[in-house]
Amino acid sequence: MSPDDDGYGNDSGRSNDGYSTLGGTRQTRTRLPDTQGGDGYGPRRPARNSRSLFTVLGVVILLLAAIAFANMGGGGGDNGGDGARGSDAKKAGSAPTAATGTKPVTGKNGSIPSGYAHDEQGAQSAASNFAVALGSVEMFKKDARHAIVDSVYTSEAAGKLRAPQDAAYSPTFLDKLGLDANGNAPQGSTFVSRTVPVGTKLESFDATTAKVSVWYMGLIGMSGPGSTDPVRTSWKTWTVELTWANKDWKAVSDSQKDGPAPVPGDVAASSSDEISKAVEEYGGFTYAR
């Protein structure tokens, strides 16, 4: 995906009013920008229109494109009541909202969780954590972005995404976000880009492939003195095609659309200093289904 004058679009059509939180280029994003001709980048964040950022987070979707608590018990036949509740939920046509069953991850590939279970829960856990990585501030720095893409996608997919993403994260695009050519915020300011998964939906699954949708909230903007692009929120749904490769789940392609978005609450917006402090003090999570 590649940025246009106002930001990145989404897979359902180009959008002139913003960026998304995944990936930063038209892809997550969970927020990242869109490309044309059906190609895209992953989850995106709030973007900016003529007045401000509203949705950035775009990860290059292929063929181009953060709070659940994990039940730390093992999988298998010891699921007990949880297993029964899972069955009932499936009969009802919806997924359980509580964390279930299998330990989500066994290791890390750099800063990204890896070693997911070869089952439906593992695929959903992988998709959630991929959305978080693709919607992080590291995506705005070339070397870190390449490392994330190499960890999240298959080697073939990563190879196709690198150049389009580098072009999308151009000095001009970074400047619009208040960042320098290397993706750094001005001294005294804090650039915020986070993907917060709300839930996952398993679209399809078999022994070697899975399709998972991640509903997430994105945070994007600059917190600091004189910032004209304060940190904002956006709501997106990022859908990723996964494949089982080298004993782990890897992304092959992805797409994104707006919403579902709730009615904004009545909580007053915090000051720039409060937002910067929160970003520094509150770390992220490893997500699990």
C-alpha positions as CSV (number, residue, x, y, z in Angstrom):
1,M,0.0,0.0,0.0
2,S,1.2,3.5,-0.5
3,P,0.1,6.7,1.1
4,D,-1.9,9.3,-0.7
5,D,-2.2,13.0,0.0
6,D,-4.2,12.5,3.1
7,G,-3.1,9.1,4.3
8,Y,-3.8,5.5,3.7
9,G,-7.0,3.9,2.5
10,N,-8.6,0.6,3.3
11,D,-9.5,-2.5,1.3
12,S,-13.1,-1.6,0.8
13,G,-12.0,1.5,-1.1
14,R,-9.7,4.4,-0.8
15,S,-10.2,6.7,2.1
16,N,-9.3,10.4,2.0
17,D,-9.7,11.0,5.7
18,G,-7.0,9.2,7.4
19,Y,-4.4,6.8,8.4
20,S,-4.9,3.5,10.2
21,T,-3.1,2.0,13.1
22,L,-1.6,-1.2,11.7
23,G,1.6,-1.2,9.8
24,G,1.5,2.4,8.6
25,T,1.2,1.7,4.9
26,R,-1.8,0.8,3.0
27,Q,-2.3,-2.6,4.2
28,T,-2.0,-2.8,10.8
29,R,-2.3,-2.0,11.5
30,T,-4.0,-3.0,13.9
31,R,-2.5,-0.4,12.2
32,L,-1.5,0.5,8.6
33,P,-2.2,2.9,4.6
34,D,-3.9,1.4,1.5
35,T,-2.7,0.7,-2.0
36,Q,-4.7,0.8,-5.1
37,G,-6.1,-2.0,-7.2
38,G,-7.1,-4.2,-4.3
39,D,-3.6,-4.4,-2.8
40,G,-3.2,-3.2,0.7
41,Y,-1.5,-3.1,4.1
42,G,-2.6,-4.4,7.5
43,P,-4.2,-2.8,10.5
44,R,-4.2,1.0,10.6
45,R,-4.4,3.8,13.1
46,P,-6.3,7.1,13.4
47,A,-5.8,9.2,10.4
48,R,-5.4,12.9,9.6
49,N,-7.6,14.8,7.3
50,S,-7.2,18.5,6.4
51,R,-7.4,19.3,10.1
52,S,-5.7,16.4,11.8
53,L,-4.7,12.7,12.0
54,F,-7.5,10.4,12.5
55,T,-6.4,6.9,11.6
56,V,-2.9,5.6,11.0
57,L,-1.9,2.0,11.1
58,G,-1.5,0.4,7.9
59,V,0.6,-2.6,7.1
60,V,1.2,-3.7,3.6
61,I,-1.5,-6.3,3.0
62,L,-0.1,-8.8,0.9
63,L,0.0,-8.9,-2.3
64,L,1.3,-5.7,-1.7
65,A,-0.3,-4.0,3.1
66,A,-3.4,-4.8,21.6
67,I,-6.4,-7.1,26.4
68,A,-7.1,-10.7,26.9
69,F,-5.9,-12.8,29.7
70,A,-4.5,-16.2,28.8
71,N,-5.5,-19.3,30.7
72,M,-2.0,-20.6,31.4
73,G,-3.1,-24.2,31.8
74,G,-2.2,-26.7,29.1
75,G,-4.5,-27.7,26.3
76,G,-5.7,-31.2,25.6
77,G,-8.2,-33.1,27.6
78,D,-7.9,-31.0,30.8
79,N,-10.1,-28.1,29.6
80,G,-13.0,-29.2,31.8
81,G,-15.8,-26.7,32.1
82,D,-14.0,-24.3,29.7
83,G,-14.3,-26.9,26.9
84,A,-18.0,-27.3,27.5
85,R,-18.6,-23.6,27.5
86,G,-16.6,-23.4,24.2
87,S,-18.8,-26.1,22.7
88,D,-22.0,-24.3,23.8
89,A,-20.6,-21.0,22.3
90,K,-20.0,-22.7,19.0
91,K,-23.5,-24.1,18.9
92,A,-24.8,-20.6,19.5
93,G,-22.7,-19.4,16.6
94,S,-20.4,-17.1,18.5
95,A,-17.0,-17.4,20.2
96,P,-16.6,-17.3,24.0
97,T,-15.6,-13.9,25.4
98,A,-13.4,-15.4,28.2
99,A,-9.9,-16.6,27.6
100,T,-9.8,-20.3,26.9
101,G,-7.6,-23.4,26.9
102,T,-4.3,-23.6,25.3
103,K,-1.2,-21.7,26.5
104,P,-0.9,-19.1,23.8
105,V,2.8,-18.9,23.1
106,T,6.1,-20.6,24.0
107,G,8.8,-18.1,22.9
108,K,9.6,-14.9,21.1
109,N,11.1,-13.9,17.8
110,G,12.9,-10.7,18.8
111,S,10.2,-8.7,20.6
112,I,7.3,-10.5,19.0
113,P,5.7,-13.6,20.6
114,S,6.2,-16.8,18.6
115,G,5.6,-20.6,18.9
116,Y,1.8,-20.6,18.8
117,A,-0.3,-23.7,19.2
118,H,-1.2,-25.5,15.9
119,D,-4.9,-25.0,16.5
120,E,-7.7,-22.5,16.3
121,Q,-6.7,-20.7,19.5
122,G,-3.1,-20.5,18.3
123,A,-4.1,-18.9,15.1
124,Q,-6.2,-16.3,16.8
125,S,-3.5,-15.5,19.3
126,A,-1.0,-15.1,16.5
127,A,-3.3,-12.7,14.6
128,S,-3.8,-10.6,17.7
129,N,-0.1,-10.3,18.4
130,F,0.7,-9.6,14.8
131,A,-1.8,-6.7,14.8
132,V,0.0,-5.3,17.9
133,A,3.4,-5.5,16.3
134,L,2.2,-4.0,13.0
135,G,0.6,-1.1,14.8
136,S,3.6,-0.2,16.9
137,V,5.9,2.9,16.7
138,E,8.7,0.6,15.6
139,M,6.9,0.3,12.2
140,F,7.9,3.9,11.5
141,K,11.6,3.1,11.6
142,K,13.1,1.3,8.7
143,D,15.3,-1.4,10.3
144,A,12.7,-2.1,13.0
145,R,10.0,-2.3,10.4
146,H,11.9,-4.8,8.3
147,A,12.5,-7.0,11.4
148,I,8.8,-6.9,12.3
149,V,7.7,-7.8,8.8
150,D,10.2,-10.6,8.6
151,S,8.9,-12.0,11.9
152,V,5.2,-11.7,11.1
153,Y,5.0,-12.7,7.4
154,T,6.3,-15.7,5.4
155,S,9.6,-15.1,3.8
156,E,7.9,-14.8,0.4
157,A,5.3,-12.3,1.6
158,A,7.9,-10.3,3.5
159,G,10.0,-9.9,0.4
160,K,7.1,-8.5,-1.5
161,L,6.2,-6.1,1.3
162,R,9.5,-4.5,2.0
163,A,9.9,-2.1,-0.9
164,P,6.2,-0.9,-1.0
165,Q,6.3,-0.2,2.7
166,D,9.6,1.7,2.5
167,A,8.1,3.8,-0.2
168,A,5.0,4.4,1.9
169,Y,7.0,5.4,5.0
170,S,8.6,8.2,3.0
171,P,10.2,11.3,4.6
172,T,7.2,13.3,3.4
173,F,4.7,10.9,5.1
174,L,6.7,10.8,8.3
175,D,6.9,14.6,8.3
176,K,3.1,14.8,8.2
177,L,3.1,12.8,11.5
178,G,5.7,15.2,13.0
179,L,8.5,12.7,12.8
180,D,12.0,13.1,11.2
181,A,13.2,11.1,8.3
182,N,14.3,8.3,10.7
183,G,10.9,8.1,12.4
184,N,12.0,9.9,15.5
185,A,9.7,12.4,17.4
186,P,10.9,15.9,18.3
187,Q,12.8,16.3,21.6
188,G,10.3,16.7,24.4
189,S,7.4,15.0,22.4
190,T,6.1,11.4,22.4
191,F,4.8,9.8,19.2
192,V,2.0,7.3,20.0
193,S,1.0,4.4,17.8
194,R,-0.6,1.4,19.4
195,T,-3.1,-1.3,18.4
196,V,-5.4,-2.7,21.2
197,P,-7.2,-5.9,20.1
198,V,-10.7,-6.1,21.5
199,G,-11.5,-9.6,20.2
200,T,-10.9,-12.1,17.4
201,K,-13.1,-14.1,15.0
202,L,-12.1,-17.3,13.3
203,E,-13.3,-17.0,9.7
204,S,-11.9,-20.3,8.5
205,F,-9.4,-23.0,9.7
206,D,-7.8,-26.2,8.5
207,A,-4.6,-28.1,9.1
208,T,-2.3,-25.6,7.2
209,T,-4.3,-22.4,6.9
210,A,-6.5,-20.0,8.9
211,K,-8.3,-16.8,8.3
212,V,-8.7,-14.5,11.4
213,S,-10.4,-11.1,11.9
214,V,-9.1,-8.9,14.7
215,W,-11.4,-6.1,16.0
216,Y,-9.2,-3.4,17.5
217,M,-8.9,0.1,18.7
218,G,-6.0,2.2,17.4
219,L,-4.2,5.0,19.1
220,I,-2.1,7.5,17.0
221,G,-0.8,11.0,17.3
222,M,1.9,13.2,18.7
223,S,1.9,14.1,22.4
224,G,4.0,17.1,23.3
225,P,4.2,20.9,23.5
226,G,2.6,22.6,20.5
227,S,1.4,19.4,18.9
228,T,-1.3,20.0,16.3
229,D,-2.0,16.3,16.0
230,P,-3.1,15.1,19.4
231,V,-3.4,11.4,20.2
232,R,-6.7,10.0,18.8
233,T,-8.5,6.7,18.6
234,S,-9.9,4.8,15.7
235,W,-11.8,1.5,15.4
236,K,-10.9,-1.1,12.7
237,T,-11.2,-4.7,11.8
238,W,-8.1,-6.4,10.4
239,T,-8.4,-9.7,8.6
240,V,-5.3,-11.8,8.0
241,E,-4.7,-15.0,6.1
242,L,-2.3,-17.3,8.0
243,T,-0.3,-20.4,7.0
244,W,1.4,-23.0,9.2
245,A,5.1,-22.8,8.3
246,N,8.2,-24.0,10.1
247,K,6.1,-25.0,13.1
248,D,4.4,-21.6,13.6
249,W,1.7,-19.4,12.2
250,K,2.8,-16.8,9.6
251,A,0.9,-14.1,7.8
252,V,0.5,-14.4,4.0
253,S,-1.9,-11.5,3.2
254,D,-4.2,-9.1,5.0
255,S,-6.9,-6.5,4.6
256,Q,-8.7,-4.0,6.7
257,K,-12.0,-2.1,7.1
258,D,-13.4,0.6,9.4
259,G,-15.4,-0.3,12.5
260,P,-17.4,-1.5,14.3
261,A,-17.1,1.8,16.2
262,P,-18.9,2.5,19.6
263,V,-20.4,5.9,20.5
264,P,-17.6,8.1,22.0
265,G,-17.7,8.3,25.8
266,D,-18.1,11.3,28.0
267,V,-14.6,11.2,29.6
268,A,-12.7,14.4,29.1
269,A,-9.6,14.3,27.0
270,S,-6.4,14.2,29.0
271,S,-3.5,16.7,28.7
272,S,-0.5,16.0,26.5
273,D,1.6,15.5,29.6
274,E,-0.8,12.9,31.0
275,I,-0.8,11.0,27.7
276,S,3.0,11.0,27.4
277,K,3.4,9.8,31.0
278,A,0.8,7.0,30.4
279,V,2.6,5.8,27.3
280,E,5.9,5.6,29.1
281,E,4.5,3.9,32.2
282,Y,2.0,1.4,30.8
283,G,3.5,-1.4,28.8
284,G,1.7,-3.7,26.3
285,F,0.5,-7.3,26.5
286,T,1.0,-10.6,24.9
287,Y,-2.5,-11.4,23.6
288,A,-4.2,-14.8,23.7
289,R,-7.5,-16.3,22.7
